[in-house]
Amino acid sequence: MCNLYSMTAAREAVLRLFRIGDNRAVAFEAKDSIFPGHMAPVVRAAADGECELGLMSWGFVLPQPGRAPRRVTNFRDDKTRQSPFWRQSFEIRRCLVPVTSFAEPRQITPATWHWFALTGHESRPLFAFAGIWRRFNGPIRKDGPAVQLDVFSFMTTLPNALVATINHERMPVILATDADRHAWLHGTPDDAFALARQHSPDGMRIVQSGFEKRDQLAVADEFRLT
């Protein structure tokens, strides 16, 4: 399960990679750590089929009677089409989550965090998680007021050989090519589900390890990719 990632690319780089017009994208700041409940940039298809970028809150909200609602940040590929909690969003509300690195903890005390990025010419090549979104209406805190909030989660699959050295259970589904991102966003549910696969370990690397819960070594691409 991935509960921490970064998105340090400049806005211009995100719009260029995801082919979004400037008038269809909100402003956002690069972040070296994004946690559950944080607002983060997400790409989805607008009503006219063009891509737009907005800010959404990370984690579907799962009400728990008598307790604070729980944020569910990931969904398993093998549960996607069976679970009513995920199925409709997967079928009609898929999205792309821009990412530059993600972290997995090694379960010792205290936990050490290992940050993964793709290989490439940049220090942190931009890619996407395979996400879904929905509009939530209700409280996000115990006894809190009802709010209306767009929320997102992303798909996980079995880990590749590199991620399995840290987390032997799951890894995010990574969309690193234009073709894969287009199929996830605009294809049929079957087209999208075919993308639920491991990313090649040869195309990834561990870029930071330690106790730090932020990607300290990330270079903001606003100075490199504009």
C-alpha positions as CSV (number, residue, x, y, z in Angstrom):
1,M,0.0,0.0,0.0
2,C,1.3,3.4,-1.0
3,N,0.4,6.2,1.4
4,L,3.0,8.8,0.5
5,Y,4.2,10.3,-2.8
6,S,5.6,13.5,-4.2
7,M,4.7,15.7,-7.2
8,T,7.6,18.2,-7.7
9,A,7.2,18.9,-11.4
10,A,6.4,22.4,-12.5
11,R,2.9,23.2,-13.7
12,E,4.1,23.8,-17.3
13,A,5.7,20.3,-17.4
14,V,2.5,18.7,-16.2
15,L,0.4,20.5,-18.7
16,R,2.8,19.5,-21.5
17,L,3.0,15.8,-20.6
18,F,-0.8,15.4,-20.1
19,R,-1.6,17.7,-23.1
20,I,-3.8,20.2,-21.1
21,G,-4.5,23.7,-22.1
22,D,-3.6,26.5,-19.7
23,N,-7.2,27.6,-19.4
24,R,-8.2,24.1,-18.3
25,A,-5.8,23.8,-15.3
26,V,-5.8,25.2,-11.8
27,A,-2.7,26.6,-10.2
28,F,-0.8,24.3,-7.8
29,E,2.4,24.1,-5.9
30,A,5.1,21.4,-6.2
31,K,5.1,19.2,-3.1
32,D,7.9,16.9,-1.9
33,S,5.4,14.9,0.2
34,I,1.7,14.2,-0.3
35,F,-0.2,12.4,2.5
36,P,-3.8,11.0,2.7
37,G,-6.3,13.8,2.9
38,H,-4.0,16.3,1.2
39,M,-5.1,18.2,-1.9
40,A,-3.2,17.2,-5.0
41,P,-3.4,17.8,-8.8
42,V,-5.5,15.2,-10.7
43,V,-6.2,15.0,-14.5
44,R,-9.6,13.9,-15.7
45,A,-11.7,14.1,-18.9
46,A,-14.1,17.0,-19.1
47,A,-17.6,16.7,-20.6
48,D,-16.2,17.6,-24.1
49,G,-13.6,14.8,-23.9
50,E,-10.6,17.2,-23.4
51,C,-8.4,16.8,-20.4
52,E,-8.6,19.2,-17.4
53,L,-6.5,19.4,-14.2
54,G,-8.0,20.2,-10.8
55,L,-7.2,19.7,-7.2
56,M,-8.8,16.8,-5.3
57,S,-8.4,15.3,-1.9
58,W,-6.5,12.0,-1.6
59,G,-8.5,9.1,-0.3
60,F,-12.1,7.9,-0.8
61,V,-14.1,8.5,2.3
62,L,-15.4,5.4,4.0
63,P,-18.0,6.3,6.7
64,Q,-17.7,4.3,10.0
65,P,-20.7,4.6,12.4
66,G,-19.6,6.1,15.7
67,R,-16.1,6.7,14.5
68,A,-14.2,9.1,12.3
69,P,-14.5,8.3,8.5
70,R,-11.6,6.4,7.1
71,R,-9.6,7.5,4.0
72,V,-9.0,4.7,1.5
73,T,-6.1,5.8,-0.7
74,N,-5.6,2.7,-2.8
75,F,-7.7,0.0,-4.4
76,R,-6.6,-3.5,-5.4
77,D,-6.8,-4.5,-9.0
78,D,-8.3,-7.9,-8.1
79,K,-11.1,-6.3,-6.1
80,T,-11.9,-3.4,-8.5
81,R,-14.7,-5.0,-10.5
82,Q,-16.3,-6.9,-7.7
83,S,-16.5,-4.2,-5.0
84,P,-19.4,-1.8,-5.2
85,F,-17.2,0.7,-3.4
86,W,-14.9,1.0,-6.4
87,R,-16.7,-0.5,-9.4
88,Q,-18.8,2.5,-10.7
89,S,-15.9,5.0,-10.3
90,F,-13.6,2.6,-12.2
91,E,-16.1,2.2,-15.0
92,I,-17.0,5.9,-15.5
93,R,-14.7,8.2,-13.5
94,R,-11.1,7.2,-14.2
95,C,-8.3,9.8,-13.7
96,L,-4.6,10.3,-13.9
97,V,-2.6,11.2,-10.8
98,P,0.7,13.1,-11.6
99,V,3.6,11.8,-9.6
100,T,7.4,12.2,-9.5
101,S,8.2,9.7,-6.8
102,F,6.5,7.5,-4.2
103,A,7.6,6.0,-0.9
104,E,7.2,2.6,0.8
105,P,8.2,2.0,4.4
106,R,10.3,-1.0,5.6
107,Q,8.5,-2.3,8.6
108,I,11.0,-1.9,11.3
109,T,10.9,0.4,14.4
110,P,11.3,3.2,13.5
111,A,10.2,2.7,9.9
112,T,12.7,3.6,7.1
113,W,11.2,5.1,4.0
114,H,12.3,4.2,0.5
115,W,11.5,6.5,-2.4
116,F,11.0,5.1,-5.9
117,A,11.2,7.1,-9.1
118,L,11.3,6.2,-12.8
119,T,14.6,6.1,-14.7
120,G,15.2,8.9,-17.3
121,H,17.1,12.0,-18.1
122,E,15.5,14.0,-15.3
123,S,16.1,13.4,-11.6
124,R,12.4,12.6,-11.1
125,P,10.7,11.9,-14.5
126,L,7.0,12.7,-14.4
127,F,4.5,9.8,-14.7
128,A,0.9,9.0,-13.5
129,F,-0.8,6.6,-11.2
130,A,-3.9,4.9,-12.5
131,G,-6.6,6.7,-10.5
132,I,-10.3,7.0,-10.0
133,W,-12.4,9.8,-8.5
134,R,-15.8,10.5,-7.1
135,R,-17.7,13.4,-5.4
136,F,-18.2,12.8,-1.7
137,N,-21.0,14.5,0.3
138,G,-20.8,14.1,4.0
139,P,-18.6,14.6,7.0
140,I,-14.9,13.8,6.8
141,R,-14.4,14.0,10.6
142,K,-16.3,12.5,13.5
143,D,-19.3,14.7,14.3
144,G,-18.0,17.2,11.7
145,P,-20.1,19.2,9.2
146,A,-21.1,17.8,5.9
147,V,-18.9,18.9,3.0
148,Q,-18.8,18.4,-0.7
149,L,-15.4,17.2,-1.9
150,D,-13.9,15.6,-5.0
151,V,-11.7,12.7,-3.8
152,F,-9.4,10.2,-5.6
153,S,-7.7,6.9,-5.1
154,F,-5.4,4.8,-7.3
155,M,-5.0,1.2,-8.3
156,T,-2.4,-1.2,-6.9
157,T,-1.1,-4.5,-8.2
158,L,1.5,-7.1,-7.2
159,P,4.9,-5.6,-6.8
160,N,7.7,-5.9,-9.2
161,A,11.1,-7.3,-8.1
162,L,12.4,-3.9,-7.1
163,V,9.4,-2.7,-5.0
164,A,9.1,-6.2,-3.5
165,T,12.5,-5.7,-1.8
166,I,10.7,-3.2,0.5
167,N,6.9,-4.0,0.1
168,H,6.2,-7.6,-0.9
169,E,2.4,-7.1,-1.0
170,R,1.4,-4.3,-3.5
171,M,2.7,-1.4,-5.7
172,P,0.8,1.4,-7.6
173,V,-0.2,0.8,-11.2
174,I,2.1,3.2,-13.1
175,L,1.2,4.7,-16.4
176,A,4.4,5.9,-18.1
177,T,3.5,6.2,-21.7
178,D,1.0,8.4,-23.7
179,A,-0.7,5.3,-25.0
180,D,-1.3,3.9,-21.5
181,R,-2.5,7.2,-20.1
182,H,-4.9,7.7,-23.0
183,A,-6.3,4.1,-22.7
184,W,-6.8,4.6,-19.0
185,L,-8.6,7.9,-19.4
186,H,-10.6,7.3,-22.6
187,G,-10.7,3.6,-23.2
188,T,-13.3,1.0,-22.2
189,P,-13.2,-0.6,-18.7
190,D,-11.6,-3.6,-20.4
191,D,-9.0,-1.4,-22.0
192,A,-8.3,0.2,-18.6
193,F,-8.2,-3.1,-16.7
194,A,-5.6,-4.5,-19.1
195,L,-3.2,-1.9,-17.7
196,A,-3.3,-3.4,-14.2
197,R,0.2,-4.8,-14.4
198,Q,3.6,-4.3,-12.8
199,H,6.0,-1.6,-14.1
200,S,9.3,-3.1,-15.2
201,P,11.9,-3.0,-12.4
202,D,14.5,-2.0,-15.0
203,G,12.5,1.3,-15.5
204,M,12.6,2.2,-11.8
205,R,15.2,3.0,-9.1
206,I,15.3,3.8,-5.4
207,V,16.3,7.5,-5.2
208,Q,16.3,8.0,-1.4
209,S,16.2,5.9,1.8
210,G,16.0,6.9,5.4
211,F,13.7,8.3,8.0
212,E,12.6,11.3,6.0
213,K,8.9,11.4,5.0
214,R,9.6,13.7,2.1
215,D,11.6,13.4,-1.1
216,Q,14.4,15.7,0.0
217,L,16.6,15.1,-3.0
218,A,13.8,15.9,-5.5
219,V,14.8,18.7,-7.9
220,A,11.8,20.9,-8.8
221,D,11.4,20.5,-12.5
222,E,10.2,24.1,-12.8
223,F,13.9,25.0,-13.3
224,R,14.5,22.1,-15.8
225,L,11.4,21.3,-17.8
226,T,9.8,24.5,-18.7
